[in-house]
Amino acid sequence: MSAEGSKRAIIAALLANAGIAAAKFVGFLITGSSSMAAEAVHSVADTSNQGLLLLGQSRAAKQANRLHPFGYGRSRYFYSFVVALVLFTLGSMFAIYEGIEKVRHAHDHALESPIVAVVILAIAICLEGYSFRTAYKESKPLKGDATWWQFIRNARTPELPVVLLEDSGALIGLVLALGGVGLTMITDNAVWDGVGTLAIGALLGVIAIILIVEMHSLLIGEGATDAEEKALLAELAAADGVDRVIHMKTQYLGPDEMLVAAKIAISPGSDIAKIADTINAAELRVRTALPQARLIYLEPDIDQGVVN
């Protein structure tokens, strides 16, 4: 469900951003607004990013082979990391550059037909709101009782947090652009358009850095969440023939595939057949409780009261 949900959110964002980018470029050509130019480039970056996220999902679906025996699931993390880099370079850095130029040379960049910019930005807010609503709707079942910040920090599916942050940033950026254009109209001073552009660049930079940090963490390998680890330990310990879990390590190989490796204490005197039944029963309990635990390696040992 999470893969389909994230794909719906990505497609909704891609269609919305493609339309918004075209409208913003038309608005920039008519008005000469640097805020509009920054927002247009931002939307182009967002549209490209949705394509990268879809590409990541496609690459992750490739079957495991000898070179990559654990599959290609982390492709989704890699392309989400690239998205963060694109957002930082193409979105944030361009907007900051444009903003500085507009503030330095405000007298050379008079805003023409500002009402056109206002109308386009208002339409863009509506389209971006639709994209955000789709991502919000698809993310809510996965979020559970966690806060939205906790969801972004702890999610092992990268696309939904990426789209949520991008859409949130886009909505706030549109409001900033609208403010810059509005203040320019009121004061007849184009420096406010530049200030709005700088604010958009700073906002995109913050979002990009958050995504870079999160995707880097997923790329190098994150383990089970606290709730998942608690459930794993409980299911292993409850299996018939398991005295206790001596130690356990987990790692997500992709958003929907977790590796579980554990050493379990078996009752002394158990024969080989009993040990095999115990391991099979423990694996069944874990897979039933956490379907994402697709690879499970259990090492039986005699309980000596120590963790090793």
ChimeraX attribute file (.defattr): number of C-alpha atoms within 10 A of each C-alpha:
attribute: neighborCount
match mode: 1-to-1
recipient: residues
	/A:1	9
	/A:2	16
	/A:3	14
	/A:4	10
	/A:5	17
	/A:6	25
	/A:7	20
	/A:8	17
	/A:9	25
	/A:10	27
	/A:11	18
	/A:12	21
	/A:13	29
	/A:14	23
	/A:15	15
	/A:16	22
	/A:17	27
	/A:18	18
	/A:19	16
	/A:20	26
	/A:21	23
	/A:22	14
	/A:23	19
	/A:24	28
	/A:25	21
	/A:26	18
	/A:27	25
	/A:28	24
	/A:29	12
	/A:30	15
	/A:31	21
	/A:32	19
	/A:33	29
	/A:34	29
	/A:35	33
	/A:36	32
	/A:37	25
	/A:38	32
	/A:39	29
	/A:40	25
	/A:41	20
	/A:42	31
	/A:43	29
	/A:44	23
	/A:45	22
	/A:46	27
	/A:47	22
	/A:48	17
	/A:49	26
	/A:50	27
	/A:51	17
	/A:52	20
	/A:53	28
	/A:54	20
	/A:55	15
	/A:56	21
	/A:57	22
	/A:58	14
	/A:59	17
	/A:60	20
	/A:61	13
	/A:62	12
	/A:63	12
	/A:64	13
	/A:65	10
	/A:66	7
	/A:67	7
	/A:68	9
	/A:69	9
	/A:70	16
	/A:71	19
	/A:72	20
	/A:73	23
	/A:74	23
	/A:75	23
	/A:76	27
	/A:77	29
	/A:78	19
	/A:79	24
	/A:80	32
	/A:81	26
	/A:82	17
	/A:83	26
	/A:84	25
	/A:85	19
	/A:86	19
	/A:87	30
	/A:88	25
	/A:89	15
	/A:90	18
	/A:91	28
	/A:92	27
	/A:93	19
	/A:94	19
	/A:95	33
	/A:96	23
	/A:97	15
	/A:98	20
	/A:99	28
	/A:100	16
	/A:101	17
	/A:102	25
	/A:103	20
	/A:104	12
	/A:105	14
	/A:106	18
	/A:107	12
	/A:108	9
	/A:109	19
	/A:110	19
	/A:111	22
	/A:112	16
	/A:113	14
	/A:114	19
	/A:115	14
	/A:116	16
	/A:117	27
	/A:118	18
	/A:119	13
	/A:120	19
	/A:121	24
	/A:122	15
	/A:123	15
	/A:124	24
	/A:125	20
	/A:126	14
	/A:127	20
	/A:128	26
	/A:129	18
	/A:130	16
	/A:131	25
	/A:132	24
	/A:133	17
	/A:134	21
	/A:135	27
	/A:136	19
	/A:137	12
	/A:138	20
	/A:139	22
	/A:140	13
	/A:141	11
	/A:142	16
	/A:143	17
	/A:144	10
	/A:145	10
	/A:146	12
	/A:147	10
	/A:148	16
	/A:149	11
	/A:150	11
	/A:151	18
	/A:152	22
	/A:153	16
	/A:154	19
	/A:155	19
	/A:156	25
	/A:157	19
	/A:158	24
	/A:159	29
	/A:160	26
	/A:161	25
	/A:162	28
	/A:163	27
	/A:164	23
	/A:165	20
	/A:166	26
	/A:167	23
	/A:168	17
	/A:169	20
	/A:170	25
	/A:171	20
	/A:172	17
	/A:173	25
	/A:174	22
	/A:175	17
	/A:176	22
	/A:177	31
	/A:178	23
	/A:179	18
	/A:180	25
	/A:181	32
	/A:182	18
	/A:183	17
	/A:184	21
	/A:185	18
	/A:186	9
	/A:187	10
	/A:188	13
	/A:189	17
	/A:190	24
	/A:191	26
	/A:192	25
	/A:193	31
	/A:194	32
	/A:195	24
	/A:196	30
	/A:197	35
	/A:198	30
	/A:199	22
	/A:200	28
	/A:201	28
	/A:202	19
	/A:203	19
	/A:204	29
	/A:205	23
	/A:206	14
	/A:207	19
	/A:208	26
	/A:209	15
	/A:210	16
	/A:211	27
	/A:212	20
	/A:213	13
	/A:214	23
	/A:215	25
	/A:216	15
	/A:217	14
	/A:218	27
	/A:219	18
	/A:220	12
	/A:221	15
	/A:222	17
	/A:223	17
	/A:224	20
	/A:225	14
	/A:226	10
	/A:227	8
	/A:228	15
	/A:229	16
	/A:230	11
	/A:231	16
	/A:232	25
	/A:233	17
	/A:234	15
	/A:235	21
	/A:236	25
	/A:237	18
	/A:238	16
	/A:239	20
	/A:240	14
	/A:241	21
	/A:242	21
	/A:243	17
	/A:244	19
	/A:245	23
	/A:246	21
	/A:247	15
	/A:248	15
	/A:249	12
	/A:250	21
	/A:251	19
	/A:252	22
	/A:253	25
	/A:254	25
	/A:255	21
	/A:256	15
	/A:257	19
	/A:258	22
	/A:259	19
	/A:260	22
	/A:261	16
	/A:262	19
	/A:263	19
	/A:264	25
	/A:265	21
	/A:266	22
	/A:267	17
	/A:268	11
	/A:269	9
	/A:270	13
	/A:271	9
	/A:272	9
	/A:273	8
	/A:274	15
	/A:275	18
	/A:276	13
	/A:277	14
	/A:278	21
	/A:279	23
	/A:280	13
	/A:281	18
	/A:282	23
	/A:283	21
	/A:284	17
	/A:285	18
	/A:286	22
	/A:287	16
	/A:288	11
	/A:289	13
	/A:290	15
	/A:291	13
	/A:292	16
	/A:293	22
	/A:294	15
	/A:295	16
	/A:296	17
	/A:297	13
	/A:298	17
	/A:299	13
	/A:300	19
	/A:301	16
	/A:302	15
	/A:303	17
	/A:304	9
	/A:305	9
	/A:306	7
	/A:307	9
	/A:308	7
